[in-house]
Amino acid sequence: MRRSLPVILAVLLVSGCGGDGEADPASLGDCAAVAEAAVAVIQQTIDVLEVAAGGTEPDPEIVAGIEAEGSALEERAEEIGCTEAEIAGLMAGLADRLEAGTPLGQQIIEGLRTGSSGFFEDG
């Protein structure tokens, strides 16, 4: 777990989101749709983090899927011209859809509400 938790946190912070596989990122036509998909992925990320916090090793395939979905959503947002501020604002409005049972998960949700969690990779 000690090794996986930092990897999952890196996925969350670098990708900024993930996905539940419901929509192909290429089919998302506007920034609101990207933000909706991103929030769904963040819920998956929170769920994985909470499992890891409970001492269970997360499934590497799930972690890889979250990372891939986050990257695809980030790429799509850039393709359609979404700004970091726009995505952050949209995601802040959707943060109430998220659920967390641990302080870490609650911190992630609060970060979205306040706009302190970035969507795009720094640098």
C-alpha positions as CSV (number, residue, x, y, z in Angstrom):
1,M,0.0,0.0,0.0
2,R,2.8,2.5,0.8
3,R,4.0,2.2,-2.7
4,S,0.6,2.4,-4.4
5,L,-0.9,5.3,-2.5
6,P,1.7,7.8,-3.8
7,V,1.2,6.5,-7.4
8,I,-2.6,7.0,-7.1
9,L,-2.1,10.5,-5.6
10,A,0.2,11.3,-8.5
11,V,-2.5,10.1,-10.9
12,L,-5.1,12.3,-9.3
13,L,-2.9,15.4,-9.1
14,V,-1.3,15.1,-12.5
15,S,-4.3,13.9,-14.5
16,G,-6.7,15.9,-12.3
17,C,-9.4,13.5,-13.1
18,G,-10.2,10.2,-14.5
19,G,-13.3,8.5,-15.9
20,D,-15.9,5.9,-15.6
21,G,-15.8,4.7,-19.2
22,E,-19.4,5.9,-19.9
23,A,-18.3,8.4,-22.6
24,D,-15.5,8.3,-25.1
25,P,-13.6,11.5,-24.5
26,A,-13.4,12.2,-28.2
27,S,-17.2,12.4,-28.3
28,L,-17.4,15.2,-25.7
29,G,-18.3,18.3,-27.5
30,D,-17.9,21.0,-24.8
31,C,-16.2,21.9,-21.6
32,A,-19.2,21.1,-19.5
33,A,-19.2,17.5,-20.8
34,V,-15.5,17.2,-20.1
35,A,-16.0,18.5,-16.6
36,E,-18.9,16.0,-16.0
37,A,-16.7,13.1,-17.2
38,A,-13.8,14.4,-15.1
39,V,-15.9,14.5,-11.9
40,A,-17.0,10.9,-12.6
41,V,-13.3,9.9,-12.8
42,I,-12.4,11.8,-9.7
43,Q,-15.1,9.8,-7.9
44,Q,-13.4,6.6,-9.1
45,T,-10.1,7.9,-7.9
46,I,-11.5,8.8,-4.5
47,D,-13.0,5.2,-4.3
48,V,-9.6,3.7,-5.1
49,L,-7.8,5.9,-2.5
50,E,-10.3,5.0,0.2
51,V,-9.7,1.3,-0.6
52,A,-6.0,1.9,-0.4
53,A,-6.4,3.8,2.9
54,G,-8.1,0.8,4.3
55,G,-5.1,-1.3,3.7
56,T,-6.1,-3.1,0.5
57,E,-3.8,-2.9,-2.5
58,P,-5.6,-1.2,-5.4
59,D,-5.9,-3.2,-8.7
60,P,-3.2,-1.9,-11.0
61,E,-5.5,-2.2,-14.0
62,I,-8.0,0.1,-12.4
63,V,-5.3,2.6,-11.5
64,A,-4.0,2.5,-15.1
65,G,-7.5,2.9,-16.5
66,I,-8.0,6.0,-14.3
67,E,-4.7,7.4,-15.4
68,A,-5.5,6.8,-19.1
69,E,-9.0,8.3,-18.8
70,G,-7.6,11.4,-17.1
71,S,-5.0,11.9,-19.8
72,A,-7.6,11.5,-22.5
73,L,-9.9,14.0,-20.9
74,E,-7.1,16.5,-20.4
75,E,-6.2,16.1,-24.1
76,R,-9.9,16.5,-25.2
77,A,-10.2,19.7,-23.0
78,E,-7.2,21.2,-24.7
79,E,-8.5,20.2,-28.2
80,I,-11.8,22.0,-27.7
81,G,-10.2,25.0,-26.1
82,C,-11.2,24.6,-22.5
83,T,-9.2,26.8,-20.1
84,E,-8.0,25.6,-16.7
85,A,-10.1,28.3,-15.1
86,E,-13.2,27.2,-17.0
87,I,-12.8,23.5,-16.2
88,A,-12.1,24.3,-12.5
89,G,-15.2,26.4,-12.3
90,L,-17.4,23.8,-13.9
91,M,-15.9,21.0,-11.7
92,A,-16.4,23.2,-8.6
93,G,-20.1,23.3,-9.4
94,L,-20.2,19.5,-9.8
95,A,-18.3,18.7,-6.6
96,D,-21.4,18.1,-4.6
97,R,-22.0,14.9,-6.6
98,L,-18.9,13.4,-5.1
99,E,-18.9,11.2,-2.0
100,A,-16.0,10.4,0.4
101,G,-15.7,8.5,3.6
102,T,-12.2,9.4,4.5
103,P,-10.4,12.7,5.3
104,L,-8.3,12.4,2.1
105,G,-11.4,12.0,-0.1
106,Q,-13.1,14.9,1.7
107,Q,-10.0,17.0,1.1
108,I,-10.1,16.2,-2.6
109,I,-13.7,17.2,-2.8
110,E,-13.1,20.4,-0.9
111,G,-10.2,21.2,-3.3
112,L,-12.6,20.9,-6.2
113,R,-15.1,23.1,-4.6
114,T,-12.6,25.9,-3.9
115,G,-10.8,25.5,-7.2
116,S,-7.5,24.5,-5.7
117,S,-7.2,21.2,-7.6
118,G,-5.8,21.8,-11.0
119,F,-7.0,20.0,-14.1
120,F,-4.0,20.5,-16.4
121,E,-0.5,19.3,-15.7
122,D,1.8,22.0,-14.4
123,G,4.8,22.8,-16.6
